[in-house]
Amino acid sequence: MKPGLLLINLGTPDAPRPAEVRRYLREFLSDPRVIDIAAPLRLALVGGIIAPTRAPKSAEAYRQVWTDRGSPLLFHSLDLRDALRKTLRDVPVELAMRYGNPSIGAGLDTLVAAGCDRILAAALYPQYASSSTGSSLQKVYEEASTRWNTPYVEALPAFFDDERFLDAWASVGLPVLEELEPDHVLFSYHGLPERHCTKSDPTGAHCLRSDSCCDVLVDANRNCYRAQCFATTRGLRERLGLGPDRSTITFQSRLGRTPWIQPYTDVEIVALAKRGVKRLAVFCPSFVADCLETLEEIGLRARADFQQAGGERLELVPSLNAHPAWVEGLTSMLRERLPRSAELSW
C-alpha cells in the first residue's frame, strides 16, 4: 500500500474581483456546517443578500493583500507543500482548498493517479471546528467515496496543544516581542457563533455556562473550539513568558447579528489603546498561513483602529507559513501517521 498526503486549508477566491469573490462566498457560506440554519433560508440569505452585498467590499480587502504571487493563503500553503515534499521525500504531497481551487477532488485525483491508496488528510486548522475541520473532512470522505477503488483515509487530529505547533509559534513570535517590547500581547482567534460551541458539548451543561468553562479541558469541552483556543494560549503564554495580566484572548471576523464567542478582537483593541497601551503585538494562532483575516483585518484595519484610539504601534506577528520551525514540527507530526499507512497498522 502506498501512502499520500493531502494538505487542506479553507480557501481563497481565484482573483480579487467581485465576480470571483461572489462565487467563492456562495460556495463557502452555502455550507450547512458554516451557516447552520434551514437550507432554504440559508441559500436565500447567501445568494440574495450576503454574497452580492459583501463581494465588492471583500474584493477591495483582497486587493490590499494580493501580491504578484496571488493570494497569500494560497502561495504560503504552496510553499509549505513544497517544503514537505522535500522533508517527506517518497510520500506524494498535494494541497487542496475546502472552497475554491485547487479542490479536494482534484487533490485526491492526483494522489490516486500517483498510486496512493492510503491518504492522510491533514486539515491545517489547529483547533477543531465543525465549520472548518469537520467540513473539510466530510468533503474528503465524500470525494473518496465516489471512486470505485475507494482509498483508505486517515485524518490528522487537531493539534492545538501539540508541542511542535506551539514551539513553532514561539520561534516565530519571540523575535517580534524582543524587538517590539510590547505593553500588551493579544491572541486573536477566528470567531464562531456561540451555538457552534454549545452544539459541540455532548452534555449540554458545560460550554458557555460559566466564565471559567474553557479554563480546563474536560470530556464536555474536548471538541469545543473556544476551549481549544484557550489551551493554545496557555501553551504559548508559557513559552513566551507571558502572564494573563500582559495578554488577552479575543475572537475576530464575526458575521451577522447572532451572538459570537467573546471577547471581540475589534472591541478589545480599541479598549486597550484607550487604557494606555501604546505597543501591541497580535498573534493569530488559529491560522497557520497568513491570509485576509491576518494581513488585512489585523495588519491593516485593526492597526488603523488602534492608532486612531491612541495607540502607537500594532505589530502583527507573522503566521507560521513555511517557517523552518513549522516545517520541521509538522513533518514530525505527519511522520507519526504516514508510516502506519505503509505498515497497514491502522
N, C-alpha and C positions, 0 to 999 in steps of 0.2 A: 504494500500500500504506500502511496506517495502523498506526503502532506503538502498543503499550500496555505498561505496566509492571506487573509482578506482584511485590510485595514479599512475602517469605516468612520467617516466623520459626517456632520449633519448635512452640509450642502451650501451651495452658493449659486447665484444667477450666472448665466453664461456671459453676460455683459452688463455694465452699469447703466442700462437704459430702461425706461418704464415698461416696455413690452416684455423684455426678458425678466425683469423683476416681478411683474404681474404674474407671469407664467410660473415662476418659482414660488411665489407666495400662495398661489392657488393650490399647487401640489403640497406644499408644506402644511398650510393651515387647514386643508381638507382632511388631513389625517385625523381619525377619531381618537387617537391617543394624544393628540396635541390639543384640539378643541373637542372636549368630550361631552358634547351635547347631542341631541337627536339629529340624525343625518339630514333631514330636510331643512331644519333651521340652520345647521352648520353650513351646508352648501349654499343656502341663500345668503347667509351672513358673509361668508368668504367671497363668493362670486359676485354678489351685488353691492357690497359695502367695503369690506376690508381691503381686498386686493386692488380694486380700482382706485380707492382713495389714498392708500398707502404707497402704491407703486411709484408715483413721481417723487415723493419725499424720500423714500428709501433709495431710489435710483440716485438722487443727489448725494445721499450719505455714502453710497458705494463709490461714487465718483471721487470722493475726497480721499479714499484709501486705496483705490485701484492703482496699479503700477504697470510698468511695461511688461511685467511678467503676468499680469492679470490679477485675479482675486487673491488677496493674501492668504485666505484659508486654503485655497487650492494649491498655491505654489509651496507654501510651508508644508502641507501634507505630502506633496510630491517629493519634496526634499527629504522628509522623514522616510518615505517609501524607499527612495534611492539609497539612503544610508543603511536601512535594514537589509536591503538586498546584498550589501557588502558584508554586514556582520553575520547574517544568517546563511550566506553563501548558497548552499544547494537547495534551499527552500524557495520556491516561486512566491513572490510578494506582489500583490496588486492593491490599488487604492480604489475605494468606492465611496460615493456620497449617498446618504439616505434619500435626499431630494436633489434633483438636477443631475449633472454629469461630473465624472463618469459614474454610471449607475451600478447598483449592486448586481443586477442581472448581467451586465457586461463584464464585471469583475469575475463573477463565477464562471462565465463562459470562457474567459481567458485561462483561468486556473484549470478548468476541466480539460480544455484543449491541450494544456501542458501535461496532462496525465494525472492531475491531482484528484484523488477521491477521498481524501481526509482533509477537511477545511477547518482551519482555526479562524473564527470570526472575531476580530479584535475591534470592538466598538470603542473609539477613543474618547469616551466620556468617563472621567474619573469617578463621579458619583452616579449611582443608578437613578434614573427617572423613567417612568413608563413612556413619556413623550420623546425620549432620546434613545437610550439603550433598548428599552422594550420595543419601540417601533422599529429600530434598525434590525434587531434580531428577528422579529416577526417577519420582516421583509426578506431576510436571508433564508429563513425556513420556507417561506412561500416560494421563493425563486428556486431553491434547491429541490422542492417537491415536484416541480414541473418537469424535471428531467427523468427519462426512463431509467437510467442508472443514477439513482439519487445519491449524491455524495454524502458522506458522514460528516456532520457538522458539530464542532465543539465551540463554546463561547468563552472568551476571556472574561472573567468576573470583574466587577467594579474594583478599581484599585485606589480608592480614595485614601486609604491608610497604609498603602504599601510603602515600605521604607525607601524603595528605589525611586518611586514617584516623588515622595517628599524630599528626598536628598537632592533630586534634580532641581526642584523648585528652589531649594536653599542655595544651590550652586549658581542659579541664575539671579536670585534676589539679593544675596548678601553683598555683592559688589555695588548694587544700586543703593542699598541702605548705607553702606560705608561712604559713598560719595555724597549722597543727599543729606545724611544725618537728619532724618525726618522728625518732626514733632509728633507725628502720629502715623500709623500704618492701617490701611483699610484692606480687608479681604472681601472682595466683591464677587459674588457668585451669580450666575444666571438665576432669575426668579422662576417661580412656578405658582399657579393658583393654589390657594390653601387646600382646596378639595383634593388635589393630586397627592398631597401628603397624607391627609386623613384616609384616603382610599387605600394607601399602602399599609395601613395599620390593621392587622388581622383581628386585633382585639376590639377596635373601635373605641378604646377608652384611654389611649395614651397620647397620640400625636396631636400637638397644638392644644392640649388640655391644661397645660401649665407653662409657666415661663422657663422651667427647667427641663422640659420634655426632651430636649436634644443634648443635654449635658453628658449623658452616658448612653452607649449603645446597648440595647437590650433586645429581647426577641420581638417586642411590639414595634420597635422603630428600626430594625436592622435593614429594612428596604426603604426607609424614609430618606428622601433626597436631602432635606434640611438637616437631619441628624448626621448624615454622612458629610455634609459641608462643615458642620461643627467639628467633626472628628478630624477632617483635613486641617482645619485651622489649629486645632490643638497640636497636631504634629508639626505644623510649620512654626507656630509660636515657640515651641521647644527648640527647634533647630535655629531659629533666628534670634533667640534670646529676648523674646517679647512677652510682656505680661498683658492681661486684659485691660489694664489701665492705659496702655500705649497702643492698643489696636482694637479694631471693631470689625464685626462680621456684618455684611449687608448683602442685599439682593437687588439686581438690576433688571432692566429690559421687560418690565411688566407691560401687559397689553389688556385693554378692556377695563370694565368697571367692577368686575368681581374681585373679592379680596385675594391678594397675593401674599406670599410669605414675606415677613418683615424682619428687620428694618430695611427700608428702601435706600438704595445707594444714593440716588439723586438728592433725596431729602437730607441724608446724613452728611454728605459732602458740604452742602451749604451750611448746615448747623455747625460743623467742625470749624469752618472758616470764621463764622460769626463768634465762635468761642475763643478765637485767637490762634488757631492752628495756622501756621504760615507755610510749613513744608510738609506735604502729604505724599506718601508713597502708596500706590494702589496695586495689589496683587489680584489677578483674576484666575483662581485655581480651578474653576470648572471648565476652563478651556485649555487644551494642550497646544493650540496653534492660534496665533494672532488672527483676528477676523474683524468684521464690522463692529461687534459688541465690545471688543477691547480697543481697537485703534480709533474708531470714530466716537463711540458712545462714551468711553472713558478718556481716551487720549486727546480728544478734541472738545466735545460738548461738556463733559464733566470738568475738564481743566478750565474752560471758559467760565463755567458757573462758580467754580472755586475762587478764581481770581476776582470775579465780579463781587463776590461776597466778602472779600477782604483777604483771601489767601494770596500767597506769593508764588509758590511753585508746587504743582502737582506732577508727580513723576509716575508714569505707567511702567510697572515692571514688565519687561518683555515676557511673552509666553515661552513655553518650553521649545516650541518649533522643532528644529532639528539640532538643538544644542547637544554637544557630545555627551554630557552627563545624562540627558534623557535618552539618547540613542543607546547608550550602554545599559541604563536601567531597564528600558523597555525590552531590549534584546534579552536580558536575563529573565524578565517576566515571561516572555514568549517561549524561550527555550525550555522552561519548565513544563510546557504543554506540548510543544511540537514533537519532542522525542516520543511521547506517548502515542502520537498519531502513527509514527513509523513502527512502533512496537506492538500495536494493536492491544494496548493495555487499558483503554478506556471502556 
